[in-house]
Amino acid sequence: MKKINVLLVCLLMGATLFVNAQDNYGGLALYTLRDDMASNAETTLRAVADAGYKYIEAAGYDDGKFYGMTPVEFKNTLKELGLKPISSHQASVTLENADAMIADVKTAGFKYFVIPIPPMGLFTFEEEGMKMGMTGGAENLANILDELGAKCKKQGLKLLYHNHDFEFMKDEDGVVVIDYLLENCNPKLVNFQMDLFWVTKAGADPVEYFKKYPKRFKIWHVKDMNEEGWFAPVGTGSIDFGRILAQKKLSGMKYYMVEQDKTFKMKPLEAIKVSHEGLKKFDFN
């Protein structure tokens, strides 16, 4: 009888976990929780799963490890928590370290290798006003991305470039960087992660980019914009996600990641819960 009771408990627990897993949806960019991840990665990842997220994007790779864990350890931790690794931001990539880094990203179970900023010292940033830019020119960046994309493809990964606002503005040569990349990077090697907030911040229209460059935006970053023009939890700001989501198929989007670079007076772990609830307003699933 005792063995039967234990079996029933195990079956019920398994059923509960299955139901909970079915209720989870959407992804989270762990950059939102970078301080919490640095403090206690496993506890924070458990909170991500408990908040209802199904998959994650990493942004914490250093010296061959993800948040202090080897690629295999990180992959196993995510599996135990019911979270799927989809993409990883690899800001420190160079042409020299790329092969080893790509191998680690592949071993950890990710599908997409994401370049979050112009790599190899090309990115410029001024804290005051969050002013960002790049040096070296669009053609140089496109060549680097194609080379990194070829390395990714060789190891079975897909490379994406993530935008901020400056890529949608003309540079000193009069070139709109994102347009140059979309038109000149090899689509078999390089595609894009569209950050909907930064596109909006730049005064551009995501839907118009989907129409002009269909199927190129494989992952979205989803975060809202408050009255001051800064980051806000999904569903609490002014971005019309419903209009954008209606063009999901045209864009080529396979996954979306909630992200909030700064949460201001709200704690990041609370902000991700608010955003997950906000996703329901626009029928994200």
Phi and psi restraints in degrees (value plus and minus 20) as a CYANA .aco file:
   2 LYS   PHI     -82.4   -42.4
   2 LYS   PSI     -59.8   -19.8
   3 LYS   PHI     -84.8   -44.8
   3 LYS   PSI     -58.1   -18.1
   4 ILE   PHI     -84.9   -44.9
   4 ILE   PSI     -62.7   -22.7
   5 ASN   PHI     -82.9   -42.9
   5 ASN   PSI     -61.7   -21.7
   6 VAL   PHI     -82.7   -42.7
   6 VAL   PSI     -61.3   -21.3
   7 LEU   PHI     -83.1   -43.1
   7 LEU   PSI     -62.1   -22.1
   8 LEU   PHI     -83.3   -43.3
   8 LEU   PSI     -61.1   -21.1
   9 VAL   PHI     -81.6   -41.6
   9 VAL   PSI     -64.7   -24.7
  10 CYS   PHI     -82.5   -42.5
  10 CYS   PSI     -61.9   -21.9
  11 LEU   PHI     -83.8   -43.8
  11 LEU   PSI     -61.9   -21.9
  12 LEU   PHI     -86.1   -46.1
  12 LEU   PSI     -60.4   -20.4
  13 MET   PHI     -83.7   -43.7
  13 MET   PSI     -61.3   -21.3
  14 GLY   PHI     -83.7   -43.7
  14 GLY   PSI     -61.3   -21.3
  15 ALA   PHI     -84.0   -44.0
  15 ALA   PSI     -60.0   -20.0
  16 THR   PHI     -84.6   -44.6
  16 THR   PSI     -64.0   -24.0
  17 LEU   PHI     -82.7   -42.7
  17 LEU   PSI     -57.3   -17.3
  18 PHE   PHI     -85.3   -45.3
  18 PHE   PSI     -63.4   -23.4
  19 VAL   PHI     -82.5   -42.5
  19 VAL   PSI     -66.1   -26.1
  20 ASN   PHI     -80.7   -40.7
  20 ASN   PSI     -60.5   -20.5
  21 ALA   PHI     -83.0   -43.0
  21 ALA   PSI     -56.8   -16.8
  22 GLN   PHI     -89.2   -49.2
  22 GLN   PSI     -48.5    -8.5
  23 ASP   PHI     -96.9   -56.9
  23 ASP   PSI     -41.7    -1.7
  24 ASN   PHI     -96.6   -56.6
  24 ASN   PSI     123.3   163.3
  25 TYR   PHI    -175.8  -135.8
  25 TYR   PSI     138.8   178.8
  26 GLY   PHI      59.4    99.4
  26 GLY   PSI     145.5   185.5
  27 GLY   PHI    -138.2   -98.2
  27 GLY   PSI     142.3   182.3
  28 LEU   PHI    -148.4  -108.4
  28 LEU   PSI     110.8   150.8
  29 ALA   PHI    -100.8   -60.8
  29 ALA   PSI      95.9   135.9
  30 LEU   PHI     -88.1   -48.1
  30 LEU   PSI     -28.3    11.7
  31 TYR   PHI     -77.5   -37.5
  31 TYR   PSI     -51.8   -11.8
  32 THR   PHI     -77.4   -37.4
  32 THR   PSI     -55.3   -15.3
  33 LEU   PHI    -129.4   -89.4
  33 LEU   PSI       9.6    49.6
  34 ARG   PHI     -78.7   -38.7
  34 ARG   PSI     -58.3   -18.3
  35 ASP   PHI     -90.0   -50.0
  35 ASP   PSI     -62.1   -22.1
  36 ASP   PHI     -85.6   -45.6
  36 ASP   PSI     -59.5   -19.5
  37 MET   PHI     -84.8   -44.8
  37 MET   PSI     -56.6   -16.6
  38 ALA   PHI     -89.2   -49.2
  38 ALA   PSI     -50.3   -10.3
  39 SER   PHI    -100.1   -60.1
  39 SER   PSI     -67.9   -27.9
  40 ASN   PHI    -176.6  -136.6
  40 ASN   PSI      72.4   112.4
  41 ALA   PHI     -83.6   -43.6
  41 ALA   PSI     -67.0   -27.0
  42 GLU   PHI     -86.2   -46.2
  42 GLU   PSI     -63.4   -23.4
  43 THR   PHI     -81.8   -41.8
  43 THR   PSI     -60.5   -20.5
  44 THR   PHI     -87.0   -47.0
  44 THR   PSI     -62.1   -22.1
  45 LEU   PHI     -83.7   -43.7
  45 LEU   PSI     -55.0   -15.0
  46 ARG   PHI     -83.8   -43.8
  46 ARG   PSI     -59.1   -19.1
  47 ALA   PHI     -85.3   -45.3
  47 ALA   PSI     -54.7   -14.7
  48 VAL   PHI     -83.0   -43.0
  48 VAL   PSI     -66.0   -26.0
  49 ALA   PHI     -84.0   -44.0
  49 ALA   PSI     -62.2   -22.2
  50 ASP   PHI     -85.5   -45.5
  50 ASP   PSI     -47.8    -7.8
  51 ALA   PHI     -95.5   -55.5
  51 ALA   PSI     -29.6    10.4
  52 GLY   PHI      86.6   126.6
  52 GLY   PSI     -11.5    28.5
  53 TYR   PHI    -102.7   -62.7
  53 TYR   PSI     129.1   169.1
  54 LYS   PHI    -123.5   -83.5
  54 LYS   PSI     -53.4   -13.4
  55 TYR   PHI    -161.8  -121.8
  55 TYR   PSI     147.5   187.5
  56 ILE   PHI    -156.6  -116.6
  56 ILE   PSI     140.6   180.6
  57 GLU   PHI    -140.8  -100.8
  57 GLU   PSI     106.1   146.1
  58 ALA   PHI    -103.9   -63.9
  58 ALA   PSI     135.8   175.8
  59 ALA   PHI    -173.6  -133.6
  59 ALA   PSI      26.4    66.4
  60 GLY   PHI    -170.1  -130.1
  60 GLY   PSI      33.0    73.0
  61 TYR   PHI    -120.5   -80.5
  61 TYR   PSI     110.7   150.7
  62 ASP   PHI    -175.7  -135.7
  62 ASP   PSI     109.3   149.3
  63 ASP   PHI      34.0    74.0
  63 ASP   PSI      23.0    63.0
  64 GLY   PHI      60.7   100.7
  64 GLY   PSI     -12.4    27.6
  65 LYS   PHI    -149.5  -109.5
  65 LYS   PSI     132.4   172.4
  66 PHE   PHI    -125.3   -85.3
  66 PHE   PSI      90.6   130.6
  67 TYR   PHI      34.2    74.2
  67 TYR   PSI      20.4    60.4
  68 GLY   PHI      62.9   102.9
  68 GLY   PSI     -20.4    19.6
  69 MET   PHI    -128.9   -88.9
  69 MET   PSI     125.3   165.3
  70 THR   PHI     -83.5   -43.5
  70 THR   PSI     140.6   180.6
  71 PRO   PHI     -73.5   -33.5
  71 PRO   PSI     -61.3   -21.3
  72 VAL   PHI     -88.0   -48.0
  72 VAL   PSI     -62.9   -22.9
  73 GLU   PHI     -80.8   -40.8
  73 GLU   PSI     -62.4   -22.4
  74 PHE   PHI     -85.6   -45.6
  74 PHE   PSI     -63.9   -23.9
  75 LYS   PHI     -79.6   -39.6
  75 LYS   PSI     -63.9   -23.9
  76 ASN   PHI     -87.7   -47.7
  76 ASN   PSI     -58.1   -18.1
  77 THR   PHI     -82.9   -42.9
  77 THR   PSI     -64.1   -24.1
  78 LEU   PHI     -82.5   -42.5
  78 LEU   PSI     -61.4   -21.4
  79 LYS   PHI     -82.5   -42.5
  79 LYS   PSI     -62.3   -22.3
  80 GLU   PHI     -82.3   -42.3
  80 GLU   PSI     -50.2   -10.2
  81 LEU   PHI    -113.7   -73.7
  81 LEU   PSI     -21.1    18.9
  82 GLY   PHI      56.2    96.2
  82 GLY   PSI       4.3    44.3
  83 LEU   PHI    -127.2   -87.2
  83 LEU   PSI     121.2   161.2
  84 LYS   PHI    -124.3   -84.3
  84 LYS   PSI     110.5   150.5
  85 PRO   PHI     -99.0   -59.0
  85 PRO   PSI     103.2   143.2
  86 ILE   PHI    -132.7   -92.7
  86 ILE   PSI     -70.6   -30.6
  87 SER   PHI    -161.9  -121.9
  87 SER   PSI     137.6   177.6
  88 SER   PHI    -160.5  -120.5
  88 SER   PSI     107.4   147.4
  89 HIS   PHI     -98.5   -58.5
  89 HIS   PSI     107.1   147.1
  90 GLN   PHI    -145.1  -105.1
  90 GLN   PSI      53.4    93.4
  91 ALA   PHI     -86.6   -46.6
  91 ALA   PSI     -46.1    -6.1
  92 SER   PHI    -112.0   -72.0
  92 SER   PSI      -8.2    31.8
  93 VAL   PHI     -87.3   -47.3
  93 VAL   PSI     122.6   162.6
  94 THR   PHI    -153.7  -113.7
  94 THR   PSI     151.2   191.2
  95 LEU   PHI     -86.8   -46.8
  95 LEU   PSI     -43.5    -3.5
  96 GLU   PHI    -102.3   -62.3
  96 GLU   PSI     -60.5   -20.5
  97 ASN   PHI    -115.0   -75.0
  97 ASN   PSI     -21.6    18.4
  98 ALA   PHI     -78.7   -38.7
  98 ALA   PSI     -65.1   -25.1
  99 ASP   PHI     -80.6   -40.6
  99 ASP   PSI     -65.3   -25.3
 100 ALA   PHI     -87.2   -47.2
 100 ALA   PSI     -60.1   -20.1
 101 MET   PHI     -86.1   -46.1
 101 MET   PSI     -63.6   -23.6
 102 ILE   PHI     -80.6   -40.6
 102 ILE   PSI     -60.6   -20.6
 103 ALA   PHI     -81.6   -41.6
 103 ALA   PSI     -60.0   -20.0
 104 ASP   PHI     -86.4   -46.4
 104 ASP   PSI     -62.3   -22.3
 105 VAL   PHI     -82.8   -42.8
 105 VAL   PSI     -60.8   -20.8
 106 LYS   PHI     -85.4   -45.4
 106 LYS   PSI     -64.6   -24.6
 107 THR   PHI     -82.5   -42.5
 107 THR   PSI     -54.8   -14.8
 108 ALA   PHI     -92.9   -52.9
 108 ALA   PSI     -28.2    11.8
 109 GLY   PHI      78.6   118.6
 109 GLY   PSI     -12.8    27.2
 110 PHE   PHI     -96.7   -56.7
 110 PHE   PSI     135.0   175.0
 111 LYS   PHI    -119.3   -79.3
 111 LYS   PSI     -52.2   -12.2
 112 TYR   PHI    -141.8  -101.8
 112 TYR   PSI     114.4   154.4
 113 PHE   PHI    -124.1   -84.1
 113 PHE   PSI      93.9   133.9
 114 VAL   PHI    -128.4   -88.4
 114 VAL   PSI     110.5   150.5
 115 ILE   PHI    -112.3   -72.3
 115 ILE   PSI      86.9   126.9
 116 PRO   PHI    -101.7   -61.7
 116 PRO   PSI     -40.5    -0.5
 117 ILE   PHI    -168.9  -128.9
 117 ILE   PSI     141.6   181.6
 118 PRO   PHI     -73.2   -33.2
 118 PRO   PSI     102.4   142.4
 119 PRO   PHI    -102.9   -62.9
 119 PRO   PSI     155.9   195.9
 120 MET   PHI      41.9    81.9
 120 MET   PSI      20.0    60.0
 121 GLY   PHI      60.9   100.9
 121 GLY   PSI     -11.9    28.1
 122 LEU   PHI    -102.2   -62.2
 122 LEU   PSI     -37.9     2.1
 123 PHE   PHI    -101.8   -61.8
 123 PHE   PSI     117.1   157.1
 124 THR   PHI    -140.6  -100.6
 124 THR   PSI     126.2   166.2
 125 PHE   PHI    -170.6  -130.6
 125 PHE   PSI     114.4   154.4
 126 GLU   PHI    -140.2  -100.2
 126 GLU   PSI      99.0   139.0
 127 GLU   PHI     -75.8   -35.8
 127 GLU   PSI     -64.2   -24.2
 128 GLU   PHI     -88.4   -48.4
 128 GLU   PSI      96.3   136.3
 129 GLY   PHI      61.0   101.0
 129 GLY   PSI     -15.8    24.2
 130 MET   PHI      31.2    71.2
 130 MET   PSI      24.7    64.7
 131 LYS   PHI    -102.9   -62.9
 131 LYS   PSI     102.5   142.5
 132 MET   PHI    -141.3  -101.3
 132 MET   PSI     136.9   176.9
 133 GLY   PHI    -189.1  -149.1
 133 GLY   PSI    -185.3  -145.3
 134 MET   PHI    -172.9  -132.9
 134 MET   PSI     139.4   179.4
 135 THR   PHI    -136.4   -96.4
 135 THR   PSI     147.2   187.2
 136 GLY   PHI      76.8   116.8
 136 GLY   PSI     -41.9    -1.9
 137 GLY   PHI      69.1   109.1
 137 GLY   PSI     138.0   178.0
 138 ALA   PHI     -85.5   -45.5
 138 ALA   PSI     -59.4   -19.4
 139 GLU   PHI     -83.6   -43.6
 139 GLU   PSI     -61.6   -21.6
 140 ASN   PHI     -82.1   -42.1
 140 ASN   PSI     -65.1   -25.1
 141 LEU   PHI     -83.0   -43.0
 141 LEU   PSI     -62.6   -22.6
 142 ALA   PHI     -80.4   -40.4
 142 ALA   PSI     -61.2   -21.2
 143 ASN   PHI     -84.6   -44.6
 143 ASN   PSI     -61.0   -21.0
 144 ILE   PHI     -83.9   -43.9
 144 ILE   PSI     -64.6   -24.6
 145 LEU   PHI     -83.0   -43.0
 145 LEU   PSI     -61.5   -21.5
 146 ASP   PHI     -81.5   -41.5
 146 ASP   PSI     -61.5   -21.5
 147 GLU   PHI     -86.5   -46.5
 147 GLU   PSI     -62.7   -22.7
 148 LEU   PHI     -87.7   -47.7
 148 LEU   PSI     -56.8   -16.8
 149 GLY   PHI     -82.8   -42.8
 149 GLY   PSI     -57.8   -17.8
 150 ALA   PHI     -85.7   -45.7
 150 ALA   PSI     -58.5   -18.5
 151 LYS   PHI     -85.2   -45.2
 151 LYS   PSI     -60.8   -20.8
 152 CYS   PHI     -84.0   -44.0
 152 CYS   PSI     -66.7   -26.7
 153 LYS   PHI     -79.5   -39.5
 153 LYS   PSI     -58.5   -18.5
 154 LYS   PHI     -80.7   -40.7
 154 LYS   PSI     -51.9   -11.9
 155 GLN   PHI    -121.9   -81.9
 155 GLN   PSI     -10.5    29.5
 156 GLY   PHI      66.4   106.4
 156 GLY   PSI       0.3    40.3
 157 LEU   PHI    -133.2   -93.2
 157 LEU   PSI     144.5   184.5
 158 LYS   PHI    -134.4   -94.4
 158 LYS   PSI     114.8   154.8
 159 LEU   PHI    -117.8   -77.8
 159 LEU   PSI     115.0   155.0
 160 LEU   PHI    -146.0  -106.0
 160 LEU   PSI     128.0   168.0
 161 TYR   PHI    -128.8   -88.8
 161 TYR   PSI     111.0   151.0
 162 HIS   PHI    -119.0   -79.0
 162 HIS   PSI     112.3   152.3
 163 ASN   PHI    -114.0   -74.0
 163 ASN   PSI     136.5   176.5
 164 HIS   PHI    -135.2   -95.2
 164 HIS   PSI    -170.0  -130.0
 165 ASP   PHI    -108.7   -68.7
 165 ASP   PSI     -50.7   -10.7
 166 PHE   PHI     -85.3   -45.3
 166 PHE   PSI     -46.2    -6.2
 167 GLU   PHI     -87.3   -47.3
 167 GLU   PSI     -37.6     2.4
 168 PHE   PHI    -114.3   -74.3
 168 PHE   PSI     -15.7    24.3
 169 MET   PHI    -134.6   -94.6
 169 MET   PSI     135.7   175.7
 170 LYS   PHI     -87.9   -47.9
 170 LYS   PSI     115.9   155.9
 171 ASP   PHI    -106.1   -66.1
 171 ASP   PSI    -191.1  -151.1
 172 GLU   PHI     -85.8   -45.8
 172 GLU   PSI     -36.2     3.8
 173 ASP   PHI    -115.6   -75.6
 173 ASP   PSI     -16.3    23.7
 174 GLY   PHI      59.7    99.7
 174 GLY   PSI      -2.7    37.3
 175 VAL   PHI    -123.4   -83.4
 175 VAL   PSI     112.1   152.1
 176 VAL   PHI    -103.0   -63.0
 176 VAL   PSI      89.1   129.1
 177 VAL   PHI     -77.7   -37.7
 177 VAL   PSI     -66.9   -26.9
 178 ILE   PHI     -82.7   -42.7
 178 ILE   PSI     -57.4   -17.4
 179 ASP   PHI     -84.8   -44.8
 179 ASP   PSI     -61.9   -21.9
 180 TYR   PHI     -82.0   -42.0
 180 TYR   PSI     -64.3   -24.3
 181 LEU   PHI     -83.8   -43.8
 181 LEU   PSI     -63.5   -23.5
 182 LEU   PHI     -84.1   -44.1
 182 LEU   PSI     -54.6   -14.6
 183 GLU   PHI    -108.3   -68.3
 183 GLU   PSI     -39.0     1.0
 184 ASN   PHI    -138.5   -98.5
 184 ASN   PSI     -43.9    -3.9
 185 CYS   PHI     -92.2   -52.2
 185 CYS   PSI     124.5   164.5
 186 ASN   PHI     -89.8   -49.8
 186 ASN   PSI      96.1   136.1
 187 PRO   PHI     -83.7   -43.7
 187 PRO   PSI     -35.4     4.6
 188 LYS   PHI    -100.1   -60.1
 188 LYS   PSI     -32.8     7.2
 189 LEU   PHI    -137.9   -97.9
 189 LEU   PSI     -50.8   -10.8
 190 VAL   PHI    -154.0  -114.0
 190 VAL   PSI     106.1   146.1
 191 ASN   PHI    -152.0  -112.0
 191 ASN   PSI    -183.8  -143.8
 192 PHE   PHI    -156.9  -116.9
 192 PHE   PSI     128.0   168.0
 193 GLN   PHI    -127.8   -87.8
 193 GLN   PSI      91.2   131.2
 194 MET   PHI    -107.5   -67.5
 194 MET   PSI     102.3   142.3
 195 ASP   PHI    -111.0   -71.0
 195 ASP   PSI      87.0   127.0
 196 LEU   PHI     -83.5   -43.5
 196 LEU   PSI     -53.1   -13.1
 197 PHE   PHI     -84.4   -44.4
 197 PHE   PSI     -70.3   -30.3
 198 TRP   PHI     -89.1   -49.1
 198 TRP   PSI     -52.1   -12.1
 199 VAL   PHI     -82.2   -42.2
 199 VAL   PSI     -66.3   -26.3
 200 THR   PHI     -83.7   -43.7
 200 THR   PSI     -61.7   -21.7
 201 LYS   PHI     -79.6   -39.6
 201 LYS   PSI     -54.0   -14.0
 202 ALA   PHI     -98.3   -58.3
 202 ALA   PSI     -27.5    12.5
 203 GLY   PHI      64.5   104.5
 203 GLY   PSI      -5.5    34.5
 204 ALA   PHI    -118.2   -78.2
 204 ALA   PSI     148.5   188.5
 205 ASP   PHI    -135.7   -95.7
 205 ASP   PSI      94.9   134.9
 206 PRO   PHI     -73.6   -33.6
 206 PRO   PSI     -61.9   -21.9
 207 VAL   PHI     -83.6   -43.6
 207 VAL   PSI     -58.8   -18.8
 208 GLU   PHI     -84.3   -44.3
 208 GLU   PSI     -54.2   -14.2
 209 TYR   PHI     -90.4   -50.4
 209 TYR   PSI     -55.4   -15.4
 210 PHE   PHI     -83.1   -43.1
 210 PHE   PSI     -59.8   -19.8
 211 LYS   PHI     -88.4   -48.4
 211 LYS   PSI     -60.4   -20.4
 212 LYS   PHI     -97.6   -57.6
 212 LYS   PSI     -54.2   -14.2
 213 TYR   PHI    -150.9  -110.9
 213 TYR   PSI      48.4    88.4
 214 PRO   PHI     -83.1   -43.1
 214 PRO   PSI     126.8   166.8
 215 LYS   PHI      50.3    90.3
 215 LYS   PSI      -7.4    32.6
 216 ARG   PHI    -118.1   -78.1
 216 ARG   PSI     -28.6    11.4
 217 PHE   PHI    -131.8   -91.8
 217 PHE   PSI      67.5   107.5
 218 LYS   PHI     -97.7   -57.7
 218 LYS   PSI     -48.6    -8.6
 219 ILE   PHI    -153.4  -113.4
 219 ILE   PSI     122.7   162.7
 220 TRP   PHI    -129.4   -89.4
 220 TRP   PSI     126.8   166.8
 221 HIS   PHI    -118.0   -78.0
 221 HIS   PSI     105.2   145.2
 222 VAL   PHI    -132.9   -92.9
 222 VAL   PSI      91.1   131.1
 223 LYS   PHI    -169.7  -129.7
 223 LYS   PSI     129.3   169.3
 224 ASP   PHI    -113.6   -73.6
 224 ASP   PSI     153.3   193.3
 225 MET   PHI    -145.1  -105.1
 225 MET   PSI     105.7   145.7
 226 ASN   PHI    -103.7   -63.7
 226 ASN   PSI    -196.2  -156.2
 227 GLU   PHI     -84.0   -44.0
 227 GLU   PSI     -46.8    -6.8
 228 GLU   PHI    -105.1   -65.1
 228 GLU   PSI     -21.5    18.5
 229 GLY   PHI      65.9   105.9
 229 GLY   PSI       0.0    40.0
 230 TRP   PHI    -138.3   -98.3
 230 TRP   PSI     159.4   199.4
 231 PHE   PHI     -81.4   -41.4
 231 PHE   PSI     121.4   161.4
 232 ALA   PHI    -168.4  -128.4
 232 ALA   PSI     135.4   175.4
 233 PRO   PHI     -80.7   -40.7
 233 PRO   PSI     129.2   169.2
 234 VAL   PHI     -75.9   -35.9
 234 VAL   PSI     112.6   152.6
 235 GLY   PHI      69.8   109.8
 235 GLY   PSI     -21.8    18.2
 236 THR   PHI    -131.6   -91.6
 236 THR   PSI     -18.7    21.3
 237 GLY   PHI    -143.2  -103.2
 237 GLY   PSI    -170.9  -130.9
 238 SER   PHI    -127.5   -87.5
 238 SER   PSI     -24.3    15.7
 239 ILE   PHI     -95.9   -55.9
 239 ILE   PSI     110.8   150.8
 240 ASP   PHI    -105.7   -65.7
 240 ASP   PSI      61.4   101.4
 241 PHE   PHI     -86.1   -46.1
 241 PHE   PSI     -49.5    -9.5
 242 GLY   PHI     -81.4   -41.4
 242 GLY   PSI     -63.8   -23.8
 243 ARG   PHI     -83.3   -43.3
 243 ARG   PSI     -60.6   -20.6
 244 ILE   PHI     -91.0   -51.0
 244 ILE   PSI     -63.4   -23.4
 245 LEU   PHI     -83.6   -43.6
 245 LEU   PSI     -48.3    -8.3
 246 ALA   PHI     -82.6   -42.6
 246 ALA   PSI     -39.6     0.4
 247 GLN   PHI    -125.7   -85.7
 247 GLN   PSI       3.2    43.2
 248 LYS   PHI     -74.1   -34.1
 248 LYS   PSI     -67.6   -27.6
 249 LYS   PHI     -85.1   -45.1
 249 LYS   PSI     -62.3   -22.3
 250 LEU   PHI     -82.2   -42.2
 250 LEU   PSI     -57.6   -17.6
 251 SER   PHI     -90.2   -50.2
 251 SER   PSI     -48.2    -8.2
 252 GLY   PHI      71.8   111.8
 252 GLY   PSI     -12.0    28.0
 253 MET   PHI     -81.1   -41.1
 253 MET   PSI     107.7   147.7
 254 LYS   PHI    -125.4   -85.4
 254 LYS   PSI     -52.2   -12.2
 255 TYR   PHI    -163.4  -123.4
 255 TYR   PSI     137.4   177.4
 256 TYR   PHI    -152.6  -112.6
 256 TYR   PSI     127.0   167.0
 257 MET   PHI    -144.6  -104.6
 257 MET   PSI     101.0   141.0
 258 VAL   PHI     -86.4   -46.4
 258 VAL   PSI     114.4   154.4
 259 GLU   PHI    -166.3  -126.3
 259 GLU   PSI     123.2   163.2
 260 GLN   PHI    -162.8  -122.8
 260 GLN   PSI      85.4   125.4
 261 ASP   PHI     -77.1   -37.1
 261 ASP   PSI     -62.9   -22.9
 262 LYS   PHI    -154.1  -114.1
 262 LYS   PSI     118.7   158.7
 263 THR   PHI    -128.4   -88.4
 263 THR   PSI     -18.3    21.7
 264 PHE   PHI      36.2    76.2
 264 PHE   PSI    -139.7   -99.7
 265 LYS   PHI     -97.7   -57.7
 265 LYS   PSI     -34.5     5.5
 266 MET   PHI    -111.4   -71.4
 266 MET   PSI     116.8   156.8
 267 LYS   PHI     -88.1   -48.1
 267 LYS   PSI     121.9   161.9
 268 PRO   PHI     -73.7   -33.7
 268 PRO   PSI     -60.8   -20.8
 269 LEU   PHI     -86.1   -46.1
 269 LEU   PSI     -47.4    -7.4
 270 GLU   PHI     -98.8   -58.8
 270 GLU   PSI     -59.7   -19.7
 271 ALA   PHI     -81.2   -41.2
 271 ALA   PSI     -57.9   -17.9
 272 ILE   PHI     -88.1   -48.1
 272 ILE   PSI     -48.7    -8.7
 273 LYS   PHI     -90.2   -50.2
 273 LYS   PSI     -63.4   -23.4
 274 VAL   PHI     -81.8   -41.8
 274 VAL   PSI     -63.1   -23.1
 275 SER   PHI     -83.6   -43.6
 275 SER   PSI     -59.7   -19.7
 276 HIS   PHI     -85.3   -45.3
 276 HIS   PSI     -58.1   -18.1
 277 GLU   PHI     -85.9   -45.9
 277 GLU   PSI     -58.7   -18.7
 278 GLY   PHI     -83.8   -43.8
 278 GLY   PSI     -48.4    -8.4
 279 LEU   PHI     -78.4   -38.4
 279 LEU   PSI     -52.4   -12.4
 280 LYS   PHI     -84.4   -44.4
 280 LYS   PSI     -48.7    -8.7
 281 LYS   PHI     -83.6   -43.6
 281 LYS   PSI     -45.4    -5.4
 282 PHE   PHI    -133.4   -93.4
 282 PHE   PSI     -10.3    29.7
 283 ASP   PHI      43.3    83.3
 283 ASP   PSI      11.2    51.2
 284 PHE   PHI     -85.5   -45.5
 284 PHE   PSI     122.2   162.2
